[in-house]
Amino acid sequence: MNAPSDFSDNTEFTDETTTVADLKRLVVRFAEERDWGRFHTPKNLAASVAIEAAELLERFQWSTPEESFAVKDDPEALNAVAEEIADVASYLLNLCDKLGVDFASAFAAKMRKNAEKYPSERFRGVYGVDDPAYKNAQAQR
């Protein structure tokens, strides 16, 4: 895919048709066209990921679990959440580019590590080793 440089051509992007590399190219080109590279240090980008993640979290602050799921049924709220997700992803992909991290490889490696650390047969339905259900199951072994 040849990423548009100014986003004015209304190209449709979907998870099914857009690669991580496509998204990286988009965010890098966007920053380059604005000469923002000098501001995009790993520290600044990591801080920006955290700041944008906090803004995403703010959208759910004080929500009950039911209210947080209801966002998907409110187009305005869902769009606001989607924009915050995109902000987080944009800084994260830019950070990957700056550090030469292959996002897909890093993601897959981390998921493999998580699968070893949290095998489904021991962690199905529990959130971790501090979950009382996990502790009860271990005590019964």
N, CA, C and O atoms as a GROMACS GRO file, in nm:
protein
  564
    1MET      N    1   0.084  -0.118   0.000
    1MET     CA    2   0.000   0.000   0.000
    1MET      C    3   0.088   0.123   0.000
    1MET      O    4   0.186   0.129   0.074
    2ASN      N    5   0.056   0.220  -0.079
    2ASN     CA    6   0.124   0.347  -0.077
    2ASN      C    7   0.044   0.442   0.010
    2ASN      O    8  -0.064   0.486  -0.028
    3ALA      N    9   0.098   0.472   0.124
    3ALA     CA   10   0.024   0.556   0.220
    3ALA      C   11   0.012   0.697   0.166
    3ALA      O   12   0.109   0.753   0.115
    4PRO      N   13  -0.107   0.757   0.179
    4PRO     CA   14  -0.122   0.896   0.136
    4PRO      C   15  -0.038   0.987   0.224
    4PRO      O   16  -0.017   0.959   0.342
    5SER      N   17   0.010   1.095   0.166
    5SER     CA   18   0.094   1.184   0.245
    5SER      C   19   0.013   1.287   0.321
    5SER      O   20   0.059   1.338   0.423
    6ASP      N   21  -0.107   1.319   0.273
    6ASP     CA   22  -0.183   1.424   0.341
    6ASP      C   23  -0.321   1.380   0.387
    6ASP      O   24  -0.396   1.460   0.442
    7PHE      N   25  -0.356   1.254   0.366
    7PHE     CA   26  -0.483   1.197   0.410
    7PHE      C   27  -0.604   1.260   0.343
    7PHE      O   28  -0.716   1.241   0.389
    8SER      N   29  -0.583   1.335   0.234
    8SER     CA   30  -0.694   1.402   0.169
    8SER      C   31  -0.764   1.315   0.065
    8SER      O   32  -0.869   1.354   0.014
    9ASP      N   33  -0.709   1.200   0.033
    9ASP     CA   34  -0.771   1.119  -0.072
    9ASP      C   35  -0.879   1.024  -0.019
    9ASP      O   36  -0.936   0.947  -0.096
   10ASN      N   37  -0.906   1.029   0.110
   10ASN     CA   38  -1.011   0.948   0.173
   10ASN      C   39  -0.993   0.798   0.153
   10ASN      O   40  -1.091   0.723   0.147
   11THR      N   41  -0.868   0.753   0.143
   11THR     CA   42  -0.840   0.611   0.136
   11THR      C   43  -0.898   0.544   0.260
   11THR      O   44  -0.882   0.595   0.371
   12GLU      N   45  -0.964   0.432   0.240
   12GLU     CA   46  -1.020   0.360   0.354
   12GLU      C   47  -0.917   0.263   0.409
   12GLU      O   48  -0.856   0.187   0.335
   13PHE      N   49  -0.899   0.267   0.538
   13PHE     CA   50  -0.807   0.177   0.607
   13PHE      C   51  -0.890   0.085   0.696
   13PHE      O   52  -0.978   0.132   0.769
   14THR      N   53  -0.862  -0.043   0.691
   14THR     CA   54  -0.926  -0.138   0.781
   14THR      C   55  -0.820  -0.230   0.837
   14THR      O   56  -0.710  -0.241   0.782
   15ASP      N   57  -0.852  -0.297   0.945
   15ASP     CA   58  -0.760  -0.394   1.002
   15ASP      C   59  -0.731  -0.508   0.903
   15ASP      O   60  -0.623  -0.566   0.904
   16GLU      N   61  -0.827  -0.538   0.819
   16GLU     CA   62  -0.813  -0.648   0.724
   16GLU      C   63  -0.722  -0.613   0.606
   16GLU      O   64  -0.661  -0.702   0.547
   17THR      N   65  -0.711  -0.483   0.573
   17THR     CA   66  -0.636  -0.447   0.453
   17THR      C   67  -0.511  -0.364   0.479
   17THR      O   68  -0.435  -0.336   0.385
   18THR      N   69  -0.488  -0.325   0.603
   18THR     CA   70  -0.377  -0.236   0.636
   18THR      C   71  -0.277  -0.310   0.724
   18THR      O   72  -0.315  -0.368   0.825
   19THR      N   73  -0.150  -0.307   0.686
   19THR     CA   74  -0.048  -0.375   0.765
   19THR      C   75   0.010  -0.282   0.871
   19THR      O   76  -0.011  -0.160   0.865
   20VAL      N   77   0.080  -0.338   0.966
   20VAL     CA   78   0.151  -0.257   1.065
   20VAL      C   79   0.253  -0.168   0.993
   20VAL      O   80   0.269  -0.052   1.029
   21ALA      N   81   0.320  -0.222   0.893
   21ALA     CA   82   0.418  -0.143   0.817
   21ALA      C   83   0.350  -0.024   0.749
   21ALA      O   84   0.408   0.085   0.745
   22ASP      N   85   0.230  -0.044   0.697
   22ASP     CA   86   0.155   0.067   0.638
   22ASP      C   87   0.132   0.177   0.741
   22ASP      O   88   0.153   0.295   0.713
   23LEU      N   89   0.088   0.137   0.858
   23LEU     CA   90   0.061   0.235   0.964
   23LEU      C   91   0.187   0.307   1.008
   23LEU      O   92   0.186   0.428   1.032
   24LYS      N   93   0.297   0.232   1.018
   24LYS     CA   94   0.425   0.294   1.053
   24LYS      C   95   0.463   0.399   0.950
   24LYS      O   96   0.504   0.510   0.985
   25ARG      N   97   0.450   0.363   0.823
   25ARG     CA   98   0.483   0.459   0.717
   25ARG      C   99   0.395   0.584   0.727
   25ARG      O  100   0.444   0.696   0.709
   26LEU      N  101   0.269   0.566   0.756
   26LEU     CA  102   0.178   0.681   0.769
   26LEU      C  103   0.222   0.775   0.879
   26LEU      O  104   0.231   0.896   0.859
   27VAL      N  105   0.250   0.720   0.996
   27VAL     CA  106   0.284   0.804   1.110
   27VAL      C  107   0.421   0.868   1.093
   27VAL      O  108   0.441   0.983   1.132
   28VAL      N  109   0.515   0.796   1.034
   28VAL     CA  110   0.649   0.852   1.010
   28VAL      C  111   0.640   0.964   0.907
   28VAL      O  112   0.699   1.071   0.926
   29ARG      N  113   0.569   0.940   0.799
   29ARG     CA  114   0.555   1.043   0.696
   29ARG      C  115   0.485   1.167   0.753
   29ARG      O  116   0.524   1.280   0.722
   30PHE      N  117   0.384   1.148   0.832
   30PHE     CA  118   0.312   1.259   0.893
   30PHE      C  119   0.408   1.346   0.974
   30PHE      O  120   0.407   1.468   0.963
   31ALA      N  121   0.490   1.281   1.057
   31ALA     CA  122   0.586   1.356   1.141
   31ALA      C  123   0.693   1.422   1.055
   31ALA      O  124   0.730   1.537   1.080
   32GLU      N  125   0.743   1.350   0.954
   32GLU     CA  126   0.847   1.407   0.867
   32GLU      C  127   0.799   1.531   0.794
   32GLU      O  128   0.873   1.629   0.782
   33GLU      N  129   0.675   1.529   0.746
   33GLU     CA  130   0.621   1.643   0.672
   33GLU      C  131   0.606   1.767   0.761
   33GLU      O  132   0.593   1.879   0.710
   34ARG      N  133   0.609   1.748   0.890
   34ARG     CA  134   0.596   1.858   0.984
   34ARG      C  135   0.729   1.890   1.054
   34ARG      O  136   0.735   1.977   1.141
   35ASP      N  137   0.834   1.818   1.016
   35ASP     CA  138   0.967   1.834   1.076
   35ASP      C  139   0.963   1.816   1.227
   35ASP      O  140   1.022   1.894   1.302
   36TRP      N  141   0.893   1.713   1.270
   36TRP     CA  142   0.880   1.686   1.412
   36TRP      C  143   0.983   1.584   1.463
   36TRP      O  144   0.984   1.553   1.582
   37GLY      N  145   1.068   1.533   1.375
   37GLY     CA  146   1.163   1.429   1.414
   37GLY      C  147   1.250   1.468   1.531
   37GLY      O  148   1.282   1.384   1.616
   38ARG      N  149   1.288   1.594   1.537
   38ARG     CA  150   1.377   1.636   1.647
   38ARG      C  151   1.307   1.629   1.784
   38ARG      O  152   1.373   1.622   1.887
   39PHE      N  153   1.174   1.631   1.783
   39PHE     CA  154   1.099   1.620   1.909
   39PHE      C  155   1.069   1.476   1.945
   39PHE      O  156   1.037   1.445   2.060
   40HIS      N  157   1.080   1.387   1.847
   40HIS     CA  158   1.039   1.248   1.866
   40HIS      C  159   1.154   1.162   1.915
   40HIS      O  160   1.198   1.069   1.846
   41THR      N  161   1.203   1.194   2.032
   41THR     CA  162   1.304   1.110   2.096
   41THR      C  163   1.232   0.991   2.160
   41THR      O  164   1.112   0.999   2.188
   42PRO      N  165   1.303   0.883   2.184
   42PRO     CA  166   1.238   0.770   2.251
   42PRO      C  167   1.171   0.811   2.383
   42PRO      O  168   1.060   0.766   2.413
   43LYS      N  169   1.237   0.895   2.462
   43LYS     CA  170   1.177   0.938   2.588
   43LYS      C  171   1.049   1.015   2.566
   43LYS      O  172   0.949   0.990   2.634
   44ASN      N  173   1.049   1.109   2.472
   44ASN     CA  174   0.930   1.188   2.446
   44ASN      C  175   0.816   1.104   2.390
   44ASN      O  176   0.700   1.124   2.424
   45LEU      N  177   0.850   1.010   2.303
   45LEU     CA  178   0.746   0.924   2.246
   45LEU      C  179   0.689   0.831   2.352
   45LEU      O  180   0.568   0.810   2.356
   46ALA      N  181   0.775   0.775   2.439
   46ALA     CA  182   0.725   0.689   2.546
   46ALA      C  183   0.636   0.769   2.641
   46ALA      O  184   0.532   0.720   2.685
   47ALA      N  185   0.676   0.891   2.673
   47ALA     CA  186   0.592   0.977   2.758
   47ALA      C  187   0.459   1.005   2.689
   47ALA      O  188   0.355   1.005   2.754
   48SER      N  189   0.462   1.028   2.559
   48SER     CA  190   0.340   1.055   2.485
   48SER      C  191   0.247   0.935   2.483
   48SER      O  192   0.125   0.951   2.489
   49VAL      N  193   0.303   0.814   2.474
   49VAL     CA  194   0.221   0.693   2.483
   49VAL      C  195   0.148   0.691   2.617
   49VAL      O  196   0.028   0.666   2.622
   50ALA      N  197   0.221   0.718   2.725
   50ALA     CA  198   0.161   0.716   2.858
   50ALA      C  199   0.054   0.825   2.873
   50ALA      O  200  -0.052   0.801   2.932
   51ILE      N  201   0.082   0.943   2.822
   51ILE     CA  202  -0.013   1.054   2.832
   51ILE      C  203  -0.141   1.021   2.755
   51ILE      O  204  -0.251   1.040   2.806
   52GLU      N  205  -0.125   0.971   2.634
   52GLU     CA  206  -0.243   0.937   2.554
   52GLU      C  207  -0.318   0.818   2.614
   52GLU      O  208  -0.441   0.813   2.606
   53ALA      N  209  -0.246   0.723   2.673
   53ALA     CA  210  -0.312   0.611   2.740
   53ALA      C  211  -0.393   0.661   2.859
   53ALA      O  212  -0.501   0.609   2.886
   54ALA      N  213  -0.341   0.762   2.928
   54ALA     CA  214  -0.416   0.821   3.039
   54ALA      C  215  -0.543   0.890   2.988
   54ALA      O  216  -0.648   0.884   3.053
   55GLU      N  217  -0.534   0.954   2.872
   55GLU     CA  218  -0.653   1.016   2.814
   55GLU      C  219  -0.756   0.910   2.774
   55GLU      O  220  -0.876   0.932   2.787
   56LEU      N  221  -0.709   0.797   2.726
   56LEU     CA  222  -0.798   0.686   2.696
   56LEU      C  223  -0.866   0.636   2.824
   56LEU      O  224  -0.987   0.616   2.828
   57LEU      N  225  -0.786   0.617   2.927
   57LEU     CA  226  -0.840   0.572   3.055
   57LEU      C  227  -0.942   0.671   3.111
   57LEU      O  228  -1.041   0.631   3.171
   58GLU      N  229  -0.917   0.799   3.091
   58GLU     CA  230  -1.009   0.902   3.141
   58GLU      C  231  -1.150   0.885   3.083
   58GLU      O  232  -1.248   0.917   3.149
   59ARG      N  233  -1.158   0.833   2.961
   59ARG     CA  234  -1.289   0.811   2.899
   59ARG      C  235  -1.372   0.710   2.976
   59ARG      O  236  -1.495   0.707   2.964
   60PHE      N  237  -1.306   0.625   3.055
   60PHE     CA  238  -1.375   0.520   3.130
   60PHE      C  239  -1.372   0.544   3.281
   60PHE      O  240  -1.428   0.465   3.358
   61GLN      N  241  -1.309   0.652   3.323
   61GLN     CA  242  -1.296   0.680   3.466
   61GLN      C  243  -1.433   0.682   3.530
   61GLN      O  244  -1.525   0.747   3.481
   62TRP      N  245  -1.447   0.612   3.638
   62TRP     CA  246  -1.567   0.603   3.721
   62TRP      C  247  -1.680   0.524   3.654
   62TRP      O  248  -1.791   0.520   3.706
   63SER      N  249  -1.653   0.463   3.540
   63SER     CA  250  -1.755   0.382   3.474
   63SER      C  251  -1.766   0.247   3.542
   63SER      O  252  -1.668   0.190   3.588
   64THR      N  253  -1.888   0.196   3.547
   64THR     CA  254  -1.906   0.057   3.588
   64THR      C  255  -1.863  -0.030   3.471
   64THR      O  256  -1.848   0.019   3.359
   65PRO      N  257  -1.842  -0.158   3.494
   65PRO     CA  258  -1.810  -0.246   3.381
   65PRO      C  259  -1.917  -0.239   3.271
   65PRO      O  260  -1.884  -0.237   3.152
   66GLU      N  261  -2.043  -0.234   3.311
   66GLU     CA  262  -2.152  -0.228   3.214
   66GLU      C  263  -2.147  -0.097   3.133
   66GLU      O  264  -2.167  -0.098   3.012
   67GLU      N  265  -2.120   0.013   3.201
   67GLU     CA  266  -2.111   0.142   3.133
   67GLU      C  267  -1.992   0.144   3.035
   67GLU      O  268  -2.001   0.203   2.927
   68SER      N  269  -1.884   0.080   3.074
   68SER     CA  270  -1.768   0.080   2.985
   68SER      C  271  -1.797   0.002   2.856
   68SER      O  272  -1.750   0.041   2.749
   69PHE      N  273  -1.872  -0.106   2.866
   69PHE     CA  274  -1.910  -0.181   2.746
   69PHE      C  275  -2.013  -0.106   2.663
   69PHE      O  276  -2.019  -0.122   2.541
   70ALA      N  277  -2.094  -0.025   2.727
   70ALA     CA  278  -2.200   0.050   2.657
   70ALA      C  279  -2.142   0.153   2.560
   70ALA      O  280  -2.214   0.201   2.473
   71VAL      N  281  -2.015   0.187   2.574
   71VAL     CA  282  -1.952   0.282   2.483
   71VAL      C  283  -1.968   0.237   2.338
   71VAL      O  284  -1.986   0.319   2.248
   72LYS      N  285  -1.963   0.107   2.315
   72LYS     CA  286  -1.973   0.057   2.178
   72LYS      C  287  -2.109   0.085   2.116
   72LYS      O  288  -2.124   0.078   1.993
   73ASP      N  289  -2.208   0.115   2.196
   73ASP     CA  290  -2.343   0.144   2.146
   73ASP      C  291  -2.370   0.293   2.134
   73ASP      O  292  -2.479   0.333   2.093
   74ASP      N  293  -2.272   0.375   2.168
   74ASP     CA  294  -2.286   0.521   2.160
   74ASP      C  295  -2.184   0.572   2.059
   74ASP      O  296  -2.066   0.584   2.092
   75PRO      N  297  -2.228   0.602   1.937
   75PRO     CA  298  -2.133   0.640   1.831
   75PRO      C  299  -2.040   0.755   1.868
   75PRO      O  300  -1.922   0.752   1.833
   76GLU      N  301  -2.090   0.854   1.937
   76GLU     CA  302  -2.005   0.968   1.974
   76GLU      C  303  -1.898   0.926   2.075
   76GLU      O  304  -1.782   0.963   2.061
   77ALA      N  305  -1.938   0.852   2.175
   77ALA     CA  306  -1.842   0.805   2.276
   77ALA      C  307  -1.742   0.707   2.214
   77ALA      O  308  -1.623   0.712   2.245
   78LEU      N  309  -1.790   0.618   2.128
   78LEU     CA  310  -1.702   0.522   2.063
   78LEU      C  311  -1.600   0.593   1.976
   78LEU      O  312  -1.483   0.554   1.974
   79ASN      N  313  -1.642   0.696   1.904
   79ASN     CA  314  -1.549   0.772   1.821
   79ASN      C  315  -1.442   0.839   1.907
   79ASN      O  316  -1.325   0.840   1.870
   80ALA      N  317  -1.482   0.895   2.021
   80ALA     CA  318  -1.385   0.960   2.111
   80ALA      C  319  -1.284   0.857   2.163
   80ALA      O  320  -1.164   0.886   2.170
   81VAL      N  321  -1.331   0.739   2.199
   81VAL     CA  322  -1.241   0.633   2.245
   81VAL      C  323  -1.150   0.588   2.131
   81VAL      O  324  -1.030   0.569   2.153
   82ALA      N  325  -1.204   0.572   2.011
   82ALA     CA  326  -1.125   0.531   1.896
   82ALA      C  327  -1.014   0.633   1.868
   82ALA      O  328  -0.902   0.594   1.832
   83GLU      N  329  -1.044   0.762   1.882
   83GLU     CA  330  -0.941   0.864   1.860
   83GLU      C  331  -0.829   0.852   1.963
   83GLU      O  332  -0.712   0.867   1.928
   84GLU      N  333  -0.863   0.824   2.087
   84GLU     CA  334  -0.759   0.807   2.190
   84GLU      C  335  -0.676   0.682   2.162
   84GLU      O  336  -0.555   0.684   2.178
   85ILE      N  337  -0.741   0.575   2.119
   85ILE     CA  338  -0.668   0.453   2.083
   85ILE      C  339  -0.571   0.483   1.969
   85ILE      O  340  -0.456   0.439   1.971
   86ALA      N  341  -0.618   0.559   1.870
   86ALA     CA  342  -0.533   0.594   1.756
   86ALA      C  343  -0.415   0.680   1.802
   86ALA      O  344  -0.304   0.664   1.750
   87ASP      N  345  -0.437   0.770   1.896
   87ASP     CA  346  -0.326   0.852   1.948
   87ASP      C  347  -0.220   0.763   2.013
   87ASP      O  348  -0.101   0.781   1.989
   88VAL      N  349  -0.264   0.668   2.096
   88VAL     CA  350  -0.170   0.576   2.160
   88VAL      C  351  -0.093   0.498   2.054
   88VAL      O  352   0.029   0.488   2.060
   89ALA      N  353  -0.165   0.444   1.957
   89ALA     CA  354  -0.102   0.363   1.852
   89ALA      C  355  -0.004   0.445   1.769
   89ALA      O  356   0.103   0.397   1.732
   90SER      N  357  -0.040   0.568   1.741
   90SER     CA  358   0.046   0.653   1.660
   90SER      C  359   0.180   0.676   1.728
   90SER      O  360   0.285   0.664   1.665
   91TYR      N  361   0.178   0.711   1.856
   91TYR     CA  362   0.305   0.732   1.927
   91TYR      C  363   0.380   0.600   1.945
   91TYR      O  364   0.503   0.597   1.938
   92LEU      N  365   0.308   0.491   1.967
   92LEU     CA  366   0.373   0.361   1.984
   92LEU      C  367   0.442   0.317   1.856
   92LEU      O  368   0.555   0.268   1.859
   93LEU      N  369   0.375   0.334   1.743
   93LEU     CA  370   0.437   0.296   1.616
   93LEU      C  371   0.554   0.387   1.582
   93LEU      O  372   0.654   0.341   1.524
   94ASN      N  373   0.543   0.513   1.616
   94ASN     CA  374   0.655   0.605   1.593
   94ASN      C  375   0.775   0.564   1.679
   94ASN      O  376   0.889   0.568   1.633
   95LEU      N  377   0.749   0.524   1.803
   95LEU     CA  378   0.855   0.478   1.892
   95LEU      C  379   0.921   0.351   1.834
   95LEU      O  380   1.043   0.338   1.835
   96CYS      N  381   0.839   0.260   1.785
   96CYS     CA  382   0.894   0.139   1.722
   96CYS      C  383   0.986   0.176   1.606
   96CYS      O  384   1.094   0.119   1.591
   97ASP      N  385   0.943   0.272   1.525
   97ASP     CA  386   1.025   0.315   1.412
   97ASP      C  387   1.157   0.373   1.460
   97ASP      O  388   1.263   0.339   1.408
   98LYS      N  389   1.152   0.461   1.559
   98LYS     CA  390   1.274   0.527   1.608
   98LYS      C  391   1.374   0.428   1.666
   98LYS      O  392   1.495   0.446   1.653
   99LEU      N  393   1.323   0.322   1.730
   99LEU     CA  394   1.412   0.225   1.795
   99LEU      C  395   1.440   0.102   1.709
   99LEU      O  396   1.515   0.014   1.750
  100GLY      N  397   1.378   0.096   1.592
  100GLY     CA  398   1.399  -0.020   1.505
  100GLY      C  399   1.332  -0.146   1.557
  100GLY      O  400   1.379  -0.257   1.531
  101VAL      N  401   1.223  -0.130   1.631
  101VAL     CA  402   1.149  -0.244   1.684
  101VAL      C  403   1.046  -0.290   1.581
  101VAL      O  404   0.965  -0.210   1.534
  102ASP      N  405   1.050  -0.416   1.547
  102ASP     CA  406   0.948  -0.474   1.461
  102ASP      C  407   0.830  -0.507   1.552
  102ASP      O  408   0.835  -0.602   1.630
  103PHE      N  409   0.724  -0.428   1.541
  103PHE     CA  410   0.611  -0.441   1.633
  103PHE      C  411   0.550  -0.580   1.630
  103PHE      O  412   0.528  -0.640   1.735
  104ALA      N  413   0.523  -0.632   1.510
  104ALA     CA  414   0.458  -0.762   1.500
  104ALA      C  415   0.544  -0.871   1.564
  104ALA      O  416   0.491  -0.959   1.633
  105SER      N  417   0.674  -0.867   1.542
  105SER     CA  418   0.765  -0.967   1.602
  105SER      C  419   0.768  -0.953   1.754
  105SER      O  420   0.762  -1.053   1.826
  106ALA      N  421   0.777  -0.829   1.802
  106ALA     CA  422   0.780  -0.806   1.947
  106ALA      C  423   0.648  -0.851   2.011
  106ALA      O  424   0.648  -0.912   2.118
  107PHE      N  425   0.537  -0.821   1.944
  107PHE     CA  426   0.406  -0.859   1.996
  107PHE      C  427   0.393  -1.011   2.003
  107PHE      O  428   0.350  -1.065   2.105
  108ALA      N  429   0.430  -1.079   1.896
  108ALA     CA  430   0.420  -1.225   1.894
  108ALA      C  431   0.511  -1.288   2.000
  108ALA      O  432   0.471  -1.383   2.067
  109ALA      N  433   0.632  -1.235   2.015
  109ALA     CA  434   0.725  -1.288   2.115
  109ALA      C  435   0.668  -1.270   2.255
  109ALA      O  436   0.678  -1.360   2.338
  110LYS      N  437   0.609  -1.156   2.281
  110LYS     CA  438   0.551  -1.130   2.414
  110LYS      C  439   0.431  -1.221   2.439
  110LYS      O  440   0.413  -1.270   2.551
  111MET      N  441   0.348  -1.245   2.337
  111MET     CA  442   0.233  -1.334   2.354
  111MET      C  443   0.279  -1.477   2.381
  111MET      O  444   0.217  -1.548   2.460
  112ARG      N  445   0.388  -1.519   2.314
  112ARG     CA  446   0.442  -1.653   2.342
  112ARG      C  447   0.490  -1.662   2.486
  112ARG      O  448   0.465  -1.761   2.555
  113LYS      N  449   0.558  -1.558   2.531
  113LYS     CA  450   0.608  -1.554   2.669
  113LYS      C  451   0.490  -1.558   2.768
  113LYS      O  452   0.496  -1.629   2.868
  114ASN      N  453   0.385  -1.481   2.738
  114ASN     CA  454   0.266  -1.481   2.824
  114ASN      C  455   0.199  -1.618   2.827
  114ASN      O  456   0.151  -1.663   2.932
  115ALA      N  457   0.195  -1.684   2.712
  115ALA     CA  458   0.132  -1.817   2.705
  115ALA      C  459   0.208  -1.917   2.792
  115ALA      O  460   0.147  -2.004   2.853
  116GLU      N  461   0.340  -1.904   2.798
  116GLU     CA  462   0.420  -1.992   2.884
  116GLU      C  463   0.400  -1.956   3.032
  116GLU      O  464   0.391  -2.044   3.118
  117LYS      N  465   0.394  -1.828   3.060
  117LYS     CA  466   0.381  -1.782   3.198
  117LYS      C  467   0.241  -1.808   3.254
  117LYS      O  468   0.225  -1.837   3.372
  118TYR      N  469   0.140  -1.798   3.166
  118TYR     CA  470   0.002  -1.815   3.208
  118TYR      C  471  -0.066  -1.922   3.124
  118TYR      O  472  -0.152  -1.890   3.041
  119PRO      N  473  -0.030  -2.049   3.144
  119PRO     CA  474  -0.091  -2.154   3.063
  119PRO      C  475  -0.243  -2.158   3.087
  119PRO      O  476  -0.290  -2.144   3.200
  120SER      N  477  -0.318  -2.178   2.979
  120SER     CA  478  -0.464  -2.170   2.988
  120SER      C  479  -0.521  -2.274   3.084
  120SER      O  480  -0.623  -2.249   3.149
  121GLU      N  481  -0.458  -2.389   3.094
  121GLU     CA  482  -0.513  -2.491   3.183
  121GLU      C  483  -0.503  -2.451   3.331
  121GLU      O  484  -0.577  -2.504   3.414
  122ARG      N  485  -0.414  -2.359   3.365
  122ARG     CA  486  -0.402  -2.312   3.504
  122ARG      C  487  -0.467  -2.177   3.528
  122ARG      O  488  -0.501  -2.144   3.642
  123PHE      N  489  -0.484  -2.098   3.423
  123PHE     CA  490  -0.530  -1.960   3.442
  123PHE      C  491  -0.665  -1.930   3.376
  123PHE      O  492  -0.705  -1.814   3.369
  124ARG      N  493  -0.734  -2.032   3.329
  124ARG     CA  494  -0.864  -2.010   3.267
  124ARG      C  495  -0.961  -1.954   3.371
  124ARG      O  496  -0.986  -2.016   3.474
  125GLY      N  497  -1.016  -1.835   3.342
  125GLY     CA  498  -1.117  -1.776   3.428
  125GLY      C  499  -1.065  -1.704   3.551
  125GLY      O  500  -1.144  -1.658   3.634
  126VAL      N  501  -0.933  -1.694   3.566
  126VAL     CA  502  -0.876  -1.620   3.679
  126VAL      C  503  -0.782  -1.513   3.624
  126VAL      O  504  -0.722  -1.530   3.518
  127TYR      N  505  -0.771  -1.404   3.696
  127TYR     CA  506  -0.691  -1.292   3.644
  127TYR      C  507  -0.543  -1.302   3.676
  127TYR      O  508  -0.464  -1.227   3.620
  128GLY      N  509  -0.504  -1.390   3.763
  128GLY     CA  510  -0.362  -1.406   3.794
  128GLY      C  511  -0.344  -1.477   3.926
  128GLY      O  512  -0.439  -1.528   3.985
  129VAL      N  513  -0.220  -1.481   3.974
  129VAL     CA  514  -0.189  -1.557   4.095
  129VAL      C  515  -0.250  -1.496   4.221
  129VAL      O  516  -0.261  -1.564   4.322
  130ASP      N  517  -0.290  -1.370   4.216
  130ASP     CA  518  -0.354  -1.307   4.333
  130ASP      C  519  -0.505  -1.330   4.337
  130ASP      O  520  -0.569  -1.296   4.435
  131ASP      N  521  -0.561  -1.387   4.232
  131ASP     CA  522  -0.704  -1.414   4.228
  131ASP      C  523  -0.735  -1.524   4.330
  131ASP      O  524  -0.672  -1.629   4.329
  132PRO      N  525  -0.833  -1.500   4.419
  132PRO     CA  526  -0.868  -1.602   4.518
  132PRO      C  527  -0.904  -1.737   4.454
  132PRO      O  528  -0.876  -1.842   4.511
  133ALA      N  529  -0.966  -1.734   4.337
  133ALA     CA  530  -1.001  -1.860   4.269
  133ALA      C  531  -0.875  -1.937   4.231
  133ALA      O  532  -0.872  -2.060   4.239
  134TYR      N  533  -0.771  -1.865   4.191
  134TYR     CA  534  -0.644  -1.930   4.157
  134TYR      C  535  -0.583  -1.992   4.282
  134TYR      O  536  -0.537  -2.106   4.281
  135LYS      N  537  -0.583  -1.914   4.391
  135LYS     CA  538  -0.525  -1.963   4.516
  135LYS      C  539  -0.599  -2.087   4.567
  135LYS      O  540  -0.537  -2.182   4.615
  136ASN      N  541  -0.731  -2.085   4.556
  136ASN     CA  542  -0.811  -2.201   4.599
  136ASN      C  543  -0.778  -2.324   4.514
  136ASN      O  544  -0.764  -2.434   4.567
  137ALA      N  545  -0.767  -2.304   4.385
  137ALA     CA  546  -0.736  -2.416   4.296
  137ALA      C  547  -0.599  -2.474   4.327
  137ALA      O  548  -0.580  -2.596   4.325
  138GLN      N  549  -0.502  -2.386   4.357
  138GLN     CA  550  -0.368  -2.432   4.390
  138GLN      C  551  -0.365  -2.507   4.522
  138GLN      O  552  -0.293  -2.606   4.537
  139ALA      N  553  -0.444  -2.460   4.618
  139ALA     CA  554  -0.450  -2.525   4.749
  139ALA      C  555  -0.511  -2.665   4.740
  139ALA      O  556  -0.478  -2.753   4.819
  140GLN      N  557  -0.599  -2.686   4.643
  140GLN     CA  558  -0.665  -2.816   4.627
  140GLN      C  559  -0.579  -2.914   4.551
  140GLN      O  560  -0.613  -3.032   4.542
  141ARG      N  561  -0.468  -2.870   4.497
  141ARG     CA  562  -0.381  -2.961   4.420
  141ARG      C  563  -0.300  -3.048   4.509
  141ARG      O  564  -0.222  -3.130   4.461
   0.00000   0.00000   0.00000
